[in-house]
């Protein structure tokens, strides 16, 4: 995903990617544990990557004054934001310190999956729709925090990251589990689908609200 002049294009791309990941996850839940674990590892990591790519492209798109799906196009009150490089440097300074140099590689950029990166950068740019950005990121979900916790477990698979993921069961009134994959495949009380599917839906909903 890259910067666009029409946010509907960005949403269409992001939603298609998230929908595909959700279907892969749903197909994995009945599988034997080893296959389920491998599939959900892929889905969790790619969901966070997909959200990060969406946020990065969204922030960069703002400098193009993009059209939105339903609302007036985005404008910027901070006239120093003229290029993608300006936006990236601003994001780095906001999230990593005011003395930071402009990023030379993607590794130098801030954590795009962190909703604070999106909110702070849009506010600094003076985005005309900043109230809508805050509204979109205020939906009642813990996906922004908890999905990265699972992503970190699957990426590193050490005892500390495993325990942090398993400890999240209590947040959803789910009995303690022995493995993060069991939790990701469990539905919270009153919910019709497992946690991982709920989290992906919440990311998709947030992306839609941001692009409206």
C-alpha positions as CSV (number, residue, x, y, z in Angstrom):
1,X,0.0,0.0,0.0
2,X,1.2,3.4,-0.9
3,X,0.0,7.0,-0.7
4,X,-3.2,7.7,-2.6
5,X,-5.2,10.7,-3.8
6,X,-8.5,9.0,-3.0
7,X,-8.9,7.3,0.4
8,X,-11.5,4.9,-1.0
9,X,-8.8,3.2,-2.9
10,X,-6.7,2.8,0.2
11,X,-9.6,1.4,2.2
12,X,-10.5,-1.0,-0.6
13,X,-7.0,-2.4,-0.6
14,X,-6.7,-2.6,3.2
15,X,-10.2,-4.2,3.7
16,X,-9.5,-6.8,1.0
17,X,-6.2,-7.8,2.7
18,X,-7.9,-8.0,6.2
19,X,-10.8,-9.9,4.8
20,X,-8.5,-12.5,3.3
21,X,-6.6,-12.9,6.6
22,X,-9.9,-13.3,8.5
23,X,-11.0,-16.1,6.2
24,X,-7.6,-17.8,6.6
25,X,-8.0,-17.6,10.3
26,X,-11.5,-18.9,10.4
27,X,-10.5,-21.9,8.3
28,X,-7.7,-22.6,10.8
29,X,-9.7,-22.8,14.0
30,X,-11.0,-26.4,13.5
31,X,-7.5,-27.6,12.4
32,X,-5.3,-29.8,14.6
33,X,-3.1,-27.7,16.9
34,X,0.2,-27.7,14.9
35,X,-1.5,-26.5,11.7
36,X,-3.7,-24.1,13.6
37,X,-0.7,-22.6,15.4
38,X,1.2,-22.1,12.1
39,X,-1.8,-20.5,10.4
40,X,-2.7,-18.2,13.2
41,X,0.9,-17.1,13.5
42,X,0.8,-16.0,9.9
43,X,-2.6,-14.3,10.2
44,X,-1.6,-12.4,13.4
45,X,1.7,-11.2,12.0
46,X,0.2,-10.2,8.6
47,X,-2.8,-8.4,10.3
48,X,-0.5,-6.2,12.3
49,X,1.7,-5.7,9.2
50,X,-1.3,-4.8,7.1
51,X,-2.6,-2.3,9.7
52,X,0.9,-0.7,9.9
53,X,1.1,-0.4,6.1
54,X,-2.4,1.1,6.0
55,X,-1.6,3.7,8.6
56,X,1.7,4.7,7.0
57,X,0.0,5.1,3.6
58,X,-2.9,7.0,5.2
59,X,-0.6,9.5,6.9
60,X,1.5,10.0,3.8
61,X,-1.7,10.4,1.7
62,X,-2.8,13.4,3.8
63,X,-0.1,15.5,2.1
64,X,-1.9,14.9,-1.2
65,X,-5.1,16.4,0.2
66,X,-7.0,13.2,-0.7
67,X,-10.7,12.7,-1.3
68,X,-12.6,10.9,1.4
69,X,-15.4,8.4,0.8
70,X,-18.2,10.5,2.2
71,X,-16.8,13.7,3.7
72,X,-14.8,16.7,2.4
73,X,-11.3,16.1,1.2
74,X,-8.4,16.4,3.7
75,X,-6.6,19.7,3.9
76,X,-3.6,20.6,6.1
77,X,-3.1,23.8,8.1
78,X,0.6,23.1,8.7
79,X,2.0,24.6,5.5
80,X,5.5,23.1,6.2
81,X,4.1,19.7,5.3
82,X,4.8,19.7,1.6
83,X,6.2,16.2,0.9
84,X,6.3,12.6,2.0
85,X,9.7,13.3,3.5
86,X,8.4,16.1,5.6
87,X,5.7,13.9,7.0
88,X,8.0,11.0,7.8
89,X,10.5,13.3,9.5
90,X,7.7,14.9,11.5
91,X,6.4,11.4,12.6
92,X,9.9,10.4,13.7
93,X,10.4,13.6,15.7
94,X,7.0,13.2,17.4
95,X,7.5,9.6,18.4
96,X,11.2,9.2,18.9
97,X,12.4,12.7,20.0
98,X,12.6,16.2,18.6
99,X,16.3,15.9,17.7
100,X,15.9,12.8,15.5
101,X,17.2,13.0,12.0
102,X,15.0,12.2,9.0
103,X,14.6,8.5,8.5
104,X,16.9,6.9,6.0
105,X,15.2,3.4,6.0
106,X,11.9,2.0,7.1
107,X,13.6,0.7,10.3
108,X,14.2,4.4,11.3
109,X,10.5,5.1,11.1
110,X,8.1,5.0,14.1
111,X,5.8,2.1,15.0
112,X,2.9,2.7,12.6
113,X,0.7,0.1,14.3
114,X,0.8,2.3,17.4
115,X,-2.4,4.5,17.2
116,X,-0.5,7.4,18.9
117,X,1.7,7.6,15.8
118,X,-1.4,8.3,13.6
119,X,-3.1,10.7,16.0
120,X,0.0,12.7,16.8
121,X,1.2,13.0,13.2
122,X,-2.2,14.0,11.9
123,X,-2.6,16.6,14.7
124,X,0.9,18.0,13.9
125,X,0.1,18.3,10.2
126,X,-3.1,20.1,11.0
127,X,-5.4,17.6,9.3
128,X,-8.8,19.1,8.7
129,X,-10.5,15.9,9.8
130,X,-8.5,15.3,13.0
131,X,-11.8,15.0,15.0
132,X,-12.8,12.1,12.7
133,X,-9.4,10.5,13.2
134,X,-9.8,10.5,16.9
135,X,-13.4,9.2,16.6
136,X,-12.3,6.3,14.4
137,X,-9.5,5.3,16.8
138,X,-11.9,5.5,19.8
139,X,-14.1,2.6,18.8
140,X,-14.6,0.1,21.7
141,X,-11.8,-2.4,20.9
142,X,-8.6,-3.7,22.4
143,X,-7.3,-4.9,19.0
144,X,-4.8,-2.0,18.7
145,X,-3.1,-3.2,21.9
146,X,-3.7,-6.9,22.1
147,X,-3.2,-8.0,18.5
148,X,0.4,-6.6,18.6
149,X,1.0,-8.6,21.8
150,X,0.1,-11.8,19.9
151,X,2.2,-10.7,16.9
152,X,5.2,-10.3,19.3
153,X,4.6,-13.8,20.7
154,X,4.4,-15.4,17.3
155,X,7.5,-13.4,16.0
156,X,9.7,-14.2,19.0
157,X,8.1,-17.2,20.8
158,X,9.9,-16.7,24.1
159,X,8.5,-17.4,27.6
160,X,7.9,-13.7,28.4
161,X,5.9,-12.9,25.2
162,X,4.0,-16.1,25.6
163,X,2.9,-15.2,29.1
164,X,1.9,-11.7,28.1
165,X,-0.3,-13.1,25.4
166,X,-1.9,-15.7,27.7
167,X,-2.5,-13.1,30.4
168,X,-4.9,-11.3,28.1
169,X,-7.5,-14.0,28.7
170,X,-8.6,-12.3,31.8
171,X,-9.4,-9.1,29.8
172,X,-12.1,-11.0,28.0
173,X,-13.5,-13.0,30.9
174,X,-12.0,-16.2,29.3
175,X,-10.6,-18.9,31.6
176,X,-6.8,-19.1,31.7
177,X,-5.2,-20.8,28.7
178,X,-1.9,-22.7,28.3
179,X,-1.0,-21.3,24.9
180,X,-1.7,-18.0,23.0
181,X,-3.1,-20.0,20.0
182,X,-5.9,-21.4,22.2
183,X,-6.8,-17.9,23.3
184,X,-6.8,-16.5,19.8
185,X,-9.2,-19.3,18.7
186,X,-11.6,-18.7,21.6
187,X,-14.7,-16.5,21.5
188,X,-15.2,-14.1,24.4
189,X,-18.5,-14.6,26.3
190,X,-21.4,-13.4,24.1
191,X,-19.3,-13.1,21.0
192,X,-20.1,-15.3,17.9
193,X,-16.5,-15.6,16.7
194,X,-13.0,-16.1,18.1
195,X,-10.9,-13.2,19.4
196,X,-8.6,-13.1,16.4
197,X,-11.5,-12.7,14.0
198,X,-13.0,-9.9,16.2
199,X,-9.7,-8.1,16.2
200,X,-9.4,-8.2,12.4
201,X,-12.9,-6.9,12.1
202,X,-12.1,-4.0,14.4
203,X,-9.1,-3.0,12.4
204,X,-11.3,-3.1,9.2
205,X,-13.9,-1.0,10.9
206,X,-11.4,1.6,12.0
207,X,-9.9,1.8,8.6
208,X,-13.4,2.4,7.1
209,X,-14.1,5.2,9.6
210,X,-10.7,6.8,8.9
211,X,-11.4,6.9,5.1
212,X,-15.0,8.0,5.3
